[in-house]
Amino acid sequence: MTQVPDLDPQPGIHDLGYARLDTDRLHRTGDAEVVYGAGKTPAQVVELLRTLHAAHPDHAVLATRLTPESQALVAAELPDAVVDEIGRTAVLGEPPVARGTVAVVSAGTSDAPVAAEAATTARVFGTGVDLITDVGVAGLHRVMGVRDRLDAADCLIVVAGMEGALPSVVGGLVGVPLVAVPTSVGYGASFGGVAALLAMLNSCAPGVTVVNIDNGFGAGVFAARVARRAAPRVETQARTDR
């Protein structure tokens, strides 16, 4: 029988048997690989975070969608990790120096888990975060009261369930790049966030980009990259104008 020779390890890949970590991603994209905790055992989450941190000791690494059991084991085994029970995230290592600002805007308290995930992701991916909570359209005066904060951001993440109207309202108030996040919050006819998703996709406000239902992580990555790119250009222009 012909024996198949062992393949050489791939550069930038750390093979743990059950997962093949992309340790080259930080070099390629500026952002390290993230551990998606859903479907993984608590022990696997701990090992993945520990391995990523060892590969990038000077850079924060992130795990998302952690079960309570995974959160507990991360806190016990990795005492330097910051665990957020609301956002179901864990961060190991210091986030980079912030460039630019992302404002995370949530319609109601029920949207807090998705908003928290988005905020943590944006911080780990290198931006400052201004968290603006409970400004849903049922009380429009609340949105108007924070308009200056919305306009000051380099990118907005607007999180809403129910009928998903908040991103359209915000998109009509300011010209800041905006990513909308529909959440699965709402009564039966919201169809687990589908109503909010369709409303956001059909927004008449220009400049509204939409991610998938409850995808605070994806919104945080997008917004952080926008804000990081915006900040250096503003600083360069300011130096040129002097």
C-alpha positions in Angstrom: 0.0 0.0 0.0 1.3 3.4 -0.9 1.7 5.6 2.1 0.7 9.2 1.6 3.4 11.5 3.0 2.6 13.9 5.7 2.0 17.4 4.4 4.1 20.2 5.8 2.3 22.5 8.1 0.8 25.5 6.3 2.4 28.9 7.1 0.0 31.0 9.1 -2.2 28.0 10.2 -2.2 26.6 13.7 -3.8 23.2 13.6 -5.5 22.1 16.9 -7.1 19.1 15.4 -10.7 20.3 15.8 -9.9 23.8 14.5 -7.3 25.3 12.2 -6.5 28.8 13.4 -5.7 31.5 10.8 -2.8 33.2 12.7 -1.8 35.1 9.6 -5.1 37.0 9.4 -3.8 39.9 11.6 -1.0 40.5 9.1 -3.3 40.2 6.1 -6.2 42.3 7.3 -5.1 44.2 10.4 -7.5 42.2 12.5 -6.9 38.8 14.3 -9.2 35.8 13.9 -12.2 35.8 16.2 -13.5 32.7 18.1 -17.2 32.1 17.4 -18.2 30.3 20.5 -21.5 28.8 19.4 -21.2 25.0 19.1 -17.9 24.9 20.8 -17.2 23.3 24.2 -16.0 25.6 27.0 -12.6 23.9 26.9 -12.3 24.5 23.2 -13.1 28.2 23.6 -10.4 28.5 26.3 -7.8 26.8 24.2 -8.6 28.8 21.1 -8.4 32.1 23.0 -5.2 31.1 24.7 -3.6 30.0 21.4 -4.7 33.1 19.5 -3.3 35.3 22.3 0.0 33.4 22.3 0.2 34.1 18.5 -0.6 37.8 19.0 0.6 38.7 22.5 0.5 42.4 21.7 -3.0 42.4 20.3 -6.5 41.8 21.9 -8.3 38.6 20.8 -12.1 38.2 20.9 -14.6 35.4 21.4 -18.3 35.9 20.7 -21.6 34.1 21.4 -20.3 32.4 24.5 -22.6 30.2 26.6 -22.7 30.8 30.4 -20.6 27.7 30.8 -18.0 29.0 28.4 -18.0 32.4 30.1 -17.4 30.8 33.5 -14.5 28.6 32.3 -12.9 31.5 30.5 -13.1 33.6 33.6 -11.6 30.8 35.7 -8.8 29.7 33.3 -7.9 33.1 31.8 -8.2 35.6 34.7 -6.9 38.4 32.5 -9.8 38.0 30.1 -12.7 40.5 30.2 -16.0 38.7 30.0 -19.2 40.5 29.2 -22.2 38.5 30.2 -24.7 40.8 28.4 -22.8 40.8 25.1 -21.7 37.1 25.6 -18.1 38.0 24.7 -14.6 37.6 26.1 -11.6 39.7 25.3 -8.0 38.6 26.1 -5.3 41.2 25.8 -5.2 45.0 25.4 -7.2 46.6 22.5 -5.1 48.7 20.2 -4.9 52.5 20.5 -8.3 53.8 19.3 -8.5 55.5 15.9 -11.8 57.2 15.1 -15.1 56.7 16.9 -18.1 54.4 16.4 -21.4 55.3 17.9 -23.5 52.3 18.8 -27.1 53.3 19.0 -29.8 50.9 20.3 -33.5 51.4 20.2 -34.4 49.6 23.5 -33.0 47.8 26.5 -34.0 44.5 24.8 -31.5 45.2 22.1 -28.7 45.4 24.6 -27.0 42.0 23.9 -26.5 42.8 20.2 -25.5 46.4 20.9 -22.9 45.2 23.5 -21.5 42.6 21.1 -21.1 45.4 18.5 -19.5 47.8 20.9 -17.0 45.2 22.2 -16.1 44.2 18.6 -15.5 47.8 17.6 -13.2 48.4 20.5 -11.2 45.2 19.9 -10.9 46.2 16.2 -9.3 49.5 17.1 -11.9 52.3 17.5 -13.3 54.3 20.3 -17.0 53.7 21.1 -19.8 56.0 22.1 -22.7 53.8 23.4 -26.1 55.5 23.0 -29.0 53.4 24.5 -32.8 53.4 24.6 -33.5 56.0 21.9 -36.2 54.1 20.0 -38.7 55.9 17.7 -41.5 55.6 20.2 -40.0 58.7 21.7 -38.4 60.7 18.9 -37.3 63.5 21.2 -34.7 61.0 22.6 -33.1 60.7 19.2 -33.1 64.4 18.6 -31.4 64.9 22.0 -28.3 63.0 20.9 -28.0 64.3 17.3 -24.7 66.0 18.1 -23.2 62.7 19.3 -24.5 60.9 16.2 -22.9 63.6 13.9 -19.6 63.5 15.7 -19.0 59.8 15.0 -17.0 58.4 12.1 -19.5 55.5 11.7 -22.8 54.5 13.2 -24.2 51.2 14.3 -27.9 51.4 14.7 -29.5 48.4 16.5 -33.3 47.9 16.5 -35.9 45.2 16.6 -39.7 45.4 16.3 -40.4 47.3 13.1 -36.8 48.3 12.6 -37.5 52.0 12.0 -34.6 53.6 13.9 -31.9 53.4 11.3 -34.1 55.2 8.7 -34.7 58.0 11.3 -31.0 58.3 12.1 -30.1 58.1 8.4 -32.3 61.1 7.8 -30.8 63.1 10.6 -27.0 62.8 9.8 -24.8 62.0 6.9 -22.5 59.6 8.8 -21.9 56.1 7.3 -24.4 53.8 9.0 -24.7 50.1 9.4 -28.1 48.9 10.6 -28.5 45.7 12.7 -32.0 44.1 12.9 -32.6 42.2 16.1 -34.9 39.3 16.8 -36.8 41.3 19.4 -40.5 41.7 18.9 -43.9 40.1 18.9 -45.1 37.3 16.6 -45.4 39.3 13.4 -41.8 40.5 13.6 -40.9 36.9 12.6 -37.8 36.7 14.7 -36.3 39.9 13.2 -37.3 39.4 9.6 -39.7 42.3 9.7 -36.9 44.6 11.0 -34.5 43.2 8.4 -36.8 43.9 5.5 -37.7 47.4 6.8 -34.0 48.3 7.0 -33.3 46.8 3.5 -36.1 49.0 2.2 -35.1 52.1 4.0 -35.7 55.3 2.1 -32.9 57.0 3.9 -29.7 57.0 1.8 -26.5 55.5 3.1 -28.0 52.7 5.3 -26.1 49.5 5.0 -27.6 46.3 6.7 -26.1 43.2 8.2 -27.9 40.0 9.2 -30.3 39.6 12.1 -28.6 39.9 15.5 -25.2 40.3 13.8 -23.6 42.8 16.2 -20.2 41.3 15.5 -20.4 41.9 11.7 -21.6 45.4 12.3 -18.7 46.1 14.7 -16.1 44.9 12.3 -17.5 47.0 9.4 -17.9 50.2 11.5 -14.5 49.9 13.0 -12.8 49.6 9.6 -14.7 52.6 8.4 -13.8 54.6 11.5 -10.1 53.6 11.4 -9.8 54.6 7.7 -11.6 57.9 8.3 -9.5 59.0 11.3 -6.1 59.1 9.5 -7.5 61.0 6.6 -9.0 63.7 8.8 -5.7 64.0 10.7 -3.7 64.3 7.4 -6.1 66.9 6.0 -5.8 68.9 9.3 -2.0 68.9 8.9 -2.2 70.0 5.3 -4.6 72.8 6.1 -2.2 74.3 8.6 
